[in-house]
Amino acid sequence: MDADSVFEALASPVRREILAFLADNGECKAGAIADQITHVARTSVSTHLRILRGAGLIRERRDGRQRLYSLDREGSATLAVGFFQTLMANSLEQVDERLEKTVTSSSASATPPLRDAS
Amino acid sequence: MSGIVLTATEIVRLDRATVFESFAAARGGWLFDAECDRLAVGEPISLIVPFARGTDPFRLYGRITRLSFPAEIVVEHAQPWRGRIRIRLSEQPTTGTRIVLACDIDDAGIDWLTRRAGLPVPTSGGAGADRVGLLTSKTGAGAIFALAAENAATLAVEEVNADGRRPLELVVADDATDPLIAGIEAERLARAGCRAIVASVTSASFARVQEVARRRGILAIHALLNEGGRPSSTSIRLGERPAQQIHAGVPSIMRATSATDWFVIGHTYSWSAAVLDLARQIIPAAGGRIVGEAAVALGHSDYDAVAERIARSGAELVLTSLVGQDEVRYERAAYDAGLRDSTTTLSLVLDESTLERIGGRQSEGLWSAMGYFEALPTETNRMFVHRYRERFGRWAPPLSTMSEAVYSAILLLGGALYEEPDGSPGRIIDALRRAHRHTPRGLLFFADDETYQQEIRLATARDKRFVLSS
């Protein structure tokens, strides 16, 4: 999955509605989703489901001729956690620049002594 | 605890000692602008994470729990999830210092981050227990006073369930101290099957929770100080009323200081506006006078200017109803402006967590008027605090009137649901109103005027702790 396809997927109110429905109802048949999202045609709902699958936000399971859909919890979590990890890395990348400023600005003031402790 | 550990590594040019000592500072250190007054074990710290475009940064609130100069720093944080941040520093020959950063995120934290990123998280489980929602401020201006609410709720649910009567299951949501989000999250809790929502949020947020409760036919319980309101068949408000707090604090402070001139500062939203209205009646009735007023929005940034106004007003007494991070910022600005020498302050939302984060010197001598303090010297409370520490450890955020109110609300709710297992919100409210319960804050019972009767205690801040007035 990539962030762009996820944002693209989330940009649609219909797709957000589908995700919210799946969040509340667990695994659902395609028909049940279409019954819920009544303001667009059933073929449109299929297209939206395909986009959500492509973005890694939902999973499809076949049961005989039925298609069942559920949130891909891991997909969403991976993205969110990935954001956080990127922020961690960004924060460390800026350390040199920040420390050079901190050391310059605190050179006139005494820093308290530190002790080992736990 | 399941979950994941994320790591990041960087080599920086400066030596280990400098990197170590610069980790956190009063106005922001090198990791997520880490803020703390000094690098010492036990010191409260917060880190500001700029999580996603289009959303406000959020703070991780915790404590420094290990320092091993110049090699290791560990922070354990309570909100918005319970986790641990470890930093290891090692020398790199000729190049400086290698920093290895590891962040633990538990399952609840992963869910919270996922929602924060705007992605859906499935609602799971729910069979065989009454679901109780906790809406709390994990982020935003109010997070500081809600730090222990989730722990307190967890403890209460465990104790109700240990009783073996009617099991409860806790579902937690974050209002981010924003009424709009409070409404959205209250809806989510209702859709998740919660029969009741215990809210440790501002009155502005609680108003949205009440709307949802009315529409969905569930119960909303406000477990935080509040200004009260009209009786309702779907909501009930515990918590101190501002009139109770002001009546308890104002005359005592005026007697103790022989001062009469007050400056009243607060926010523009409902509860704080109610405080101002009441102050305008109660202070003159007590023989005082108001020489200045200020009302600012939640999240206001320029408290230096406010402190200057107070200094110029000549007031010797200050009544503040600022909350959370705002109260912290204001009190630190007041200290910097020298107001500790010239004024005495009664702060209506000064709980143990807020006190810690204002800082020791900065908070010395501040007055608080609450129904509960962690230091309350009763046997019931000592045992409660002991159970809390046993369950959550020495580094967990301190208990306060906010968290004790959540705890007591859930115990009361457990009892009411047992009495009225299929009851409507109205019948559960009647059961709550009939209850007389010994809680850690004392005997709690409902009076005729829609207020929970409780004793209001006065305390002053000394060395970052509350000393109760006798």
Interface residues (C-beta under 8 A of the other chain):
Chain A: V6 L10 L19 A20 L22 A23 D24 G26 L57 S70 L71 R73 S76 A77 L79 A80 V81 F83 F84 Q85 L87 M88 A89 S91 L92 E93 Q94 V95 D96 R98 L99 E100 T102 V103 S106 T111 P112 L114 R115 D116 A117 S118
Chain B: I4 L6 T7 A8 T9 E10 V12 R13 L14 T18 V19 F20 E21 S22 A25 G29 W30 L31 F32 R38 L39 A40 V41 V49 P50 F51 A52 T65 R66 L67 S68 F69 I99 L101 C103 I105 I110 D111 L113 T114 R116 A117 G118 L119 P120 V121 P122 T123 R191 A192
